[in-house]
């Protein structure tokens, strides 16, 4: 049975410090990679990355899903201004 999310309830991904567009570091098969977050899920992210290892390319096709707790921030992507901040700037 799927329980719908309450309007005031945050998912694990919404609580994470990562957002779409961030560059992150992670490991696959004990190898270190960096990639860019392309999509957010409930507790993980879809990450696009590049590899020169033919086995990794064949298995993952330059995309993987990783739990946000297994990611490390490399470079934060651009963040849009929140509505509250932009309203204060207009004053």
N, C-alpha and C positions, 0 to 999 in steps of 0.2 A: 504494500500500500504506500503510495506517495503522498506525503503530507505537504501541502502548499506552504510556501514561505510567508510568514506574516510580514506586513508592510514595514514594521519597525525592527524586524530581525535582520541582522547582517549575516551574510554567508562568510565562510572562512576566507575566501578570496577577497572580499570587500574589507576585511580586517587586516589583510597583508599589506606590506609596504610597497608592493609591486603593482604596476598598471601596464596596460597595453602600450607598447612603444619603448619600454625599458629594455636596456641591454643587460643580460644576466649571464652568470657562469653556472655550469652544472656538470655532472659526470654521467657518462654512459659507458658501461663496460670498463670501468676504472680508467677511462680517458677523460681529460678535461676539455670542455667545449664552451664557447660563448655563442649566444644567439639573441634574437629579439622576440619579445613577447608579442604574439599576433592575436590571441584570443583568450578570454578569461572563462573558466568554468567554475563550478561550485567550490572546489578546494585545490585547483591546479590551473596551469596555463599551457596553451599550445605555443611552442617555441619553434621558430624557424632558425636553422643553423646550417653551416657549411662544414664539410669534412673531406679530406683527401683519401680516407680509408674506404676502399670499395665495399668491404663487408658492412660498414656502418651505413653507407649510402644505400646499399641494396636493402638493408633491413628497415631503415628509418625514412628514406626518401627526403632527407633534409628537414624533417619535422618530427617533433616528439611532444608528448604531454608529460609534464613534471609537476609534482606536488610543490606548492610554493614554499614549503619549509625546506626543500632541498635546493633552493636557488640562492645565489649570492648576487647582490647588485654590483654591476660593473659601471653602468652609466644610466642615470635617470633620464627618461624621455621627457618631452615637453608636457607640462601640466596646464590644462585650461584653467582660467580663473574661475573660482567658485562664484555663484550668484551673490552671496553675501559680500564678498570682497569687492566685486565690481559695483555693487550698489553704494558701498561706502566711498569708493573712488569718485563717484558722480557728485558727491556733496560738496 
